[in-house]
Amino acid sequence: MNTDPAENNPKFNTILSFCCQRYINVISINTEYFMFSSAQNILNGTIGGQQGAKRALEEAVILPVLRPEMFTGLRAPVRGILLFGPPGNGKTMLAKAVASEAKARFFNISASSLTSKYIGEGEKLVRALFTAARELQPSIIFIGSLISLILVSSCIILFIDEVDSLLTARKESEHDAMRRLKTEFLIQFDGVQTNNDDRILVLAATNRPFELDDAALRRFPRRIYIQLPDIRTREQLLKYLLNKQEHNLTDNDFRWIANETNGYSGSDLTAVAKDAAMGPVRELGVEELKQLSISHIRPILRQDFIQALRKIRASLSSSTLDKYIQWNSTFGDCS
């Protein structure tokens, strides 16, 4: 793949200009690389658990890129995948891992530009984005909390993080501009579904699947539950987090901490590990810290995690977790 900066790619510039020239006052552009030396390790190593989501993304994106001749007819990849579940468990990271597997690069556009204060501008921008997606084939478009354009080979991904903010259920009290924006997005999405020549995947993530519009939900035939990490995944994550830290934790200690953190999300576990890592530092006075060599700070102990767990609790209530489980059993992908 051409590794020149995106802004030096003539085709990239042409489409960028097409999308953004008329919207330059409401769109903030930031070019960025997102490349990893070992993408497979990111998808299957750093992100613990979530085997169903990994398998679905490999089937829909990675394998068709590697073997496009195999994925035709009934094997053609789906055009819509929804990643849903509690926050802090790797939905966005999974999407980025797919981009890294394709050694992608991308630029970011503020998602707030979709809701322009000017009547009709939001719908025009949605149309421009989908048109750019088709013009840039073969490529990937990745829409996250920021809308991002990713250049790779063989297909296009529209990734929408926090998709509920765009595609919530329509209500009588909803502003007419937002209603038109949703309608335009769904119309463009339908174009993706019906045109067999388009290599476009709409990949969305949400923490609030229960708020999605029924018409939007129907367009995501694969709905993958990104659930809380199980005990084995929690243990793996803890070992990964402390891999480069000085500690005296045994396998039994890691197993004990993993057992005590049932119901914790990945981000909750990270917060616990960070707080425990501060334990040795908190024992020292300010003046002592100014002069002490880092090699003289004691290693992290099990007791530091005991103290951290007294302060940092799981961020997800049992009632909210029950809602996710119920929604998954009703609408989720059972494969």
C-alpha atoms as one frame of an Amber mdcrd trajectory, in Angstrom:
protein
   0.000   0.000   0.000   1.194   3.526  -0.686   2.562   4.904   2.594   2.733
   8.547   1.545   0.818  10.882   3.846  -2.873  10.959   3.031  -2.772  14.638
   2.216  -0.261  13.897  -0.601  -2.553  11.352  -2.250  -4.239  13.060  -5.269
  -7.352  10.875  -5.185  -7.650  11.384  -1.434  -7.427  15.150  -1.903 -10.040
  15.144  -4.662 -12.621  13.338  -2.538 -11.685  15.305   0.569 -12.290  18.496
  -1.363 -15.573  17.132  -2.730 -16.820  16.284   0.760 -15.574  19.260   2.666
 -15.110  22.288   0.413 -18.662  23.554   0.942 -18.606  22.676   4.640 -15.206
  24.075   5.593 -16.752  26.347   8.235 -18.336  23.466  10.150 -15.808  20.643
   9.682 -12.486  20.315  11.504 -10.001  18.148   9.604  -7.101  16.330  11.240
  -4.914  13.865   9.320  -3.552  10.926  11.267  -1.916   7.541  10.738  -3.226
   4.421  12.423  -0.739   1.688  11.596   0.500  -1.258  13.676   3.392  -3.621
  13.043   1.406  -6.684  14.141  -2.315  -6.156  13.580  -3.200  -9.780  14.268
  -1.707  -9.445  17.756  -3.927  -6.426  18.367  -7.065  -8.205  17.239  -6.365
 -11.528  18.932  -3.932 -10.572  21.691  -4.414  -7.154  23.249  -8.208  -7.366
  23.095  -9.070 -10.202  25.454 -12.139 -12.376  24.982 -14.915 -11.177  22.638
 -14.415 -14.152  20.321 -17.836 -13.753  18.681 -17.153 -10.137  17.767 -13.682
 -10.934  16.453 -15.030 -13.776  14.325 -17.819 -11.591  12.884 -15.402  -8.790
  12.011 -12.941 -11.201  10.438 -15.745 -12.695   8.305 -17.125  -9.306   7.276
 -13.917  -7.373   6.663 -10.589  -9.141   6.965 -11.226 -12.419   5.121 -13.022
 -10.733   2.170  -9.987  -8.444   1.815  -7.642 -11.439   1.761  -9.801 -13.701
  -0.431 -12.399 -11.585  -2.284 -13.053 -14.341  -4.842 -14.421 -16.584  -2.069
 -16.869 -14.055  -0.661 -19.473 -13.701  -3.396 -23.107 -14.724  -3.744 -24.436
 -16.193  -0.503 -21.000 -15.741   1.050 -21.007 -12.008   0.380 -20.211 -10.208
   3.650 -23.019  -8.491   5.536 -23.395  -4.732   5.069 -24.329  -3.851   8.665
 -22.831  -4.915  12.016 -23.844  -3.481  15.386 -21.495  -3.792  18.365 -23.427
  -3.191  21.582 -22.864  -3.554  25.291 -21.681  -1.748  28.424 -19.134   1.056
  27.988 -15.456   0.414  28.513 -15.184  -3.070  27.005 -13.409  -2.501  23.700
 -16.060  -1.750  21.046 -14.094   1.114  19.534 -10.806  -0.743  19.966 -12.188
  -3.684  17.996 -13.085  -1.331  15.149  -9.606   0.190  15.230  -8.094  -3.298
  15.235  -9.898  -4.008  11.967  -8.397  -0.819  10.535  -4.933  -1.843  11.700
  -5.377  -5.321  10.213  -5.841  -3.513   6.903  -2.899  -1.169   7.726  -5.206
   1.784   7.314  -4.715   5.529   7.636  -7.447   8.049   8.262  -8.450  11.664
   8.859 -11.006  12.817  11.407 -14.031  15.088  10.994 -15.974  16.306  14.010
 -19.221  14.347  14.248 -20.999  17.511  15.387 -20.795  18.754  11.786 -23.600
  16.322  10.922 -25.967  18.482  12.949 -25.234  21.793  11.283 -27.222  24.824
  12.395 -28.037  25.476   8.730 -31.195  23.780   7.461 -30.419  20.942   5.082
 -26.641  21.013   5.578 -26.586  17.823   7.685 -28.388  15.824   4.996 -26.044
  17.175   2.316 -23.017  16.122   4.330 -24.413  12.610   4.833 -24.930  12.320
   1.067 -21.413  13.646   0.445 -19.894  11.106   2.821 -21.615   8.143   1.189
 -20.730   9.472  -2.259 -17.112   9.826  -1.160 -17.234   6.249   0.129 -18.239
   4.997  -3.298 -15.743   7.214  -5.139 -12.891   6.053  -2.902 -13.454   2.356
  -3.539 -11.448   0.330  -2.864 -11.206   1.931   0.595 -12.535   2.063   4.123
 -14.445   4.880   5.769 -14.445   4.703   9.547 -16.917   6.854  11.476 -16.255
   6.942  15.207 -16.945   9.538  17.848 -15.196  11.421  15.100 -16.009  10.693
  11.462 -12.887   9.250   9.878 -11.836   8.354   6.343  -9.613   5.278   6.104
  -7.818   4.324   2.887  -7.226   0.583   2.387  -8.035  -2.058  -0.183 -11.156
  -3.972  -1.139 -13.989  -2.505   0.961 -15.389   0.471   2.837 -16.284   0.581
   6.522 -18.539   3.243   7.953 -17.940   2.970  11.702 -20.378   4.922  13.860
 -19.463   5.097  17.534 -22.311   5.996  19.900 -24.710   5.402  17.020 -27.644
   5.960  19.385 -26.902   9.706  19.247 -27.713   9.623  15.516 -30.283   6.841
  15.152 -32.457   6.956  18.280 -36.135   6.052  18.004 -38.073   8.851  16.334
 -40.531  10.765  18.522 -43.300  13.299  17.978 -41.320  15.946  19.883 -38.163
  15.413  17.817 -36.813  18.417  15.919 -37.619  18.274  12.216 -33.969  18.770
  11.205 -32.896  15.706  13.209 -35.736  13.681  11.716 -34.616  14.610   8.181
 -31.006  13.761   9.031 -31.988  10.267  10.230 -34.149   9.721   7.166 -31.315
  10.731   4.830 -28.859   8.446   6.613 -31.246   5.491   6.333 -31.848   6.222
   2.638 -28.101   6.235   1.985 -27.708   3.069   4.068 -30.369   1.388   1.909
 -28.303   2.273  -1.148 -25.387   0.386   0.383 -27.595  -2.647   1.050 -29.036
  -2.868  -2.466 -26.014  -2.106  -4.662 -24.036  -5.341  -4.979 -21.123  -3.513
  -6.580 -20.511  -1.392  -3.481 -17.924  -2.830  -1.075 -19.260  -0.953   1.942
 -19.809  -2.125   5.515 -21.606   0.012   8.089 -20.122  -0.878  11.479 -21.790
   0.780  14.466 -21.208   0.739  18.214 -23.548   1.753  21.015 -23.859   1.620
  24.785 -27.621   2.114  24.486 -29.041  -0.401  21.998 -32.487  -0.159  23.609
 -32.828   3.420  22.279 -32.192   2.644  18.613 -34.861   3.272  16.008 -36.496
   0.047  14.759 -35.857   1.065  11.148 -32.164   1.532  11.923 -31.924  -1.731
  13.851 -33.322  -3.684  10.899 -30.355  -2.574   8.795 -27.853  -4.299  11.115
 -28.369  -8.057  10.585 -25.382  -8.877  12.803 -25.765  -7.554  16.373 -22.782
  -8.543  18.481 -22.882  -8.285  22.270 -19.579  -6.923  23.626 -20.030  -8.165
  27.154 -18.190  -7.671  30.425 -14.927  -9.635  30.641 -15.174 -13.073  32.245
 -12.781 -14.180  34.999 -10.187 -15.538  32.572 -10.229 -12.367  30.474  -9.974
 -10.211  33.604  -6.917 -12.162  34.712  -5.325 -11.786  31.261  -6.043  -8.051
  31.209  -4.537  -7.543  34.675  -1.361  -9.368  33.640  -1.189  -7.264  30.484
  -1.615  -4.017  32.451   1.141  -4.937  34.918   3.445  -6.459  32.328   5.850
  -3.496  32.385   5.414  -2.614  36.065   7.498  -3.791  39.013   5.280  -6.084
  41.092   5.397  -9.123  43.361   2.053 -10.588  42.314   1.823 -14.349  41.870
  -0.581 -16.253  39.621  -2.706 -16.876  42.715  -2.800 -13.124  43.384  -3.936
 -12.385  39.826  -6.583 -15.099  40.109  -7.811 -13.647  43.415  -8.061 -10.106
  41.989  -9.896 -11.416  38.911 -12.356 -13.248  41.164 -12.943 -10.112  43.263
 -13.685  -7.971  40.197 -16.725  -9.822  38.872 -18.952  -7.252  37.136 -16.074
  -4.861  36.370 -15.630  -3.562  32.831 -12.275  -3.376  31.093 -12.023   0.326
  31.914 -12.970  -0.380  35.554 -10.131  -2.910  35.797  -7.729  -0.391  34.297
  -8.782   2.152  36.929  -8.180  -0.414  39.695  -4.720  -1.254  38.318  -3.806
   2.432  38.048  -4.879   3.086  41.634  -2.953   0.037  42.889   0.140   1.221
  41.013  -0.045   4.488  42.960   0.081   2.603  46.283   3.892   2.536  46.586
   4.074   6.225  45.625   1.478   7.343  48.184   3.592   5.916  51.007   6.319
   8.447  50.297   6.381  12.113  51.183   6.685  14.856  48.582  10.283  15.693
  49.494  11.244  12.030  49.470   9.720  11.581  46.011  11.714  14.518  44.671
  15.014  12.866  45.581  14.296   9.124  45.487  15.444   7.054  42.522  12.633
   5.180  40.780  14.509   1.935  41.419  13.971   2.432  45.172  10.166   2.526
  44.934   8.815  -0.788  46.177   6.977  -3.136  43.782   3.188  -3.315  43.579
   1.710  -5.812  46.044  -1.579  -7.633  46.502  -2.310  -5.259  49.400  -2.291
  -2.329  46.949  -5.094  -4.003  45.001  -7.022  -4.666  48.209  -6.881  -0.933
  48.955  -7.806  -0.013  45.365 -10.839  -2.328  45.374 -12.146  -0.608  48.506
 -12.305   2.666  46.575 -13.108   1.695  42.985 -16.327  -0.202  42.376 -17.936
  -1.560  39.222 -19.494   1.223  37.152 -22.374  -0.902  35.816 -25.396  -1.617
  38.000 -26.905  -5.104  38.049 -30.212  -3.727  36.740 -28.501  -2.151  33.711
 -26.578  -5.357  33.063 -29.881  -7.250  33.102 -31.176  -4.864  30.400 -28.218
  -5.684  28.149 -28.669  -9.418  28.704 -32.396  -9.204  27.958 -31.847  -7.098
  24.826 -29.197  -9.530  23.623 -31.489 -12.525  24.134 -34.222 -10.763  22.127
 -32.286  -8.998  19.354 -28.650 -10.111  19.594 -26.610 -12.406  17.384 -26.864
 -15.942  18.781 -24.089 -17.420  16.624
